[in-house]
């Protein structure tokens, strides 16, 4: 599960339960609040029958009503007059006798739960007495008024509903809280395990241990962004290991390549110093010394140039250049080199005369020279090297160098741009394996793209697309 989703679900679960409680508590409070028990039409009755009782008396009756359930019906009689009634079967006002009240109660007591309390008024004080008897004896009749409340026996009051659903609701909240706790523990444990794995992986790499694989095994449901980072660290470790191995091979290769001309120079110079070589042999030896010194200088320059380019120390001097004006003299110069090496040259420049491209001319020429030199190295007498330039279907200029040499196997085509890589792996092969790495670095530094198409026995083509 993704880390973002885990955190979102954890936050959601932490918010839901408090929200349920926030909504649940006010509802219960409202239902149980005394003021919520005021019966319907009470304020209207207070206005209509206010002349019977003083404000103080009404307030005391209101306190009495606040203690009654909301679905309670009330009949208030004072001095044998109905001063308030929300009984459907009683008049809302007028005179009524105790006998009429008693007869109505007898006819409906199977449907209602009655409660009768008497009250009397003295000095504007209302005194509500004990529950009156149903036979309305003489003691009860001496009082000034009656407060009769009733509730239907089959009524579903708010309190009853709350009582019925309270326990299930608490159970639901308990179950939800338990689920939230379990999920929270699972989420925190999952994140914690991922962080620990990330920590262990980074510690190994920081200590320089790139040979021990990073543990990327995951249990079901453990995949998240942190685990993906661990997987990327493993890929990085592999890349670092491969890079380290390449550097080791490169150092060995450089050592061998440099040792050969150095050994020749040393050997011939010692022979001259000892007087072993004389006459024509002395002249030939001096020539060989000079030839190997030039080769050694070229190797060293190639290394320095690549290191500078790879570290971005070469500041490009890019400017708009007419591409044709750069390609024509280059192609012309390459013809001379091809004739010297007995290679055939085919050229075709099919681009507009005024087409301009932003480039560093020296770097571009260096890249082209390396590709041409590579074509010369891997072709034999009589083979053809083609130099072409054209616009592709998107109108982007393309420059290609193609040869009819021995070609490159498909599995090696991506590796040819690696530093110190040689297709044959033979130390007898000329060059240090730097040229194509320099070409790719130059091309990419311009924002261009280089591709290779090759087939063993038929030749190789390098395609540079000069993206704008």
Secondary structure, DSSP 8 states (H G I E B T S, - for coil): --HHHHHHHHHHHHHHHHHHHHHHHHHHHHHH-GGGG--TTHHHHHHHTTTTS-HHHHHHHHHHHHTS-TT-EEEEEETTEEEEE--TTS-SSEE--HHHHHHHHHHHTTTEEEEEEEEEEETTEEEEEEE--TT--HHHHTSSEEEEEEEETT---HHHHHHHHHHHHHHHHHHHHHHHHHHHHHHHHHHHHHHHHHHHHHHHHHTT--SS-------TT---HHHHHHHHHHHHHHHHHHHHHHHHHHHHHHHHHHHHHHHHHHHHHHHHHTT---HHHHHHHHHHHHHHHHHHHHHHHHHHHHHHHHTT-S----EEEEHHHHHHHHHHHHHHHHHHTT-EEEEEEES-TT-EEEE-HHHHHHHHHHHHHHHHHT--TT-EEEEEEEE-TTS-EEEEEEE-SS---GGGTTGGGSTT--SS--TTSSS-S-HHHHHHHHHHHTT-EEEEEEETTTEEEEEEE---
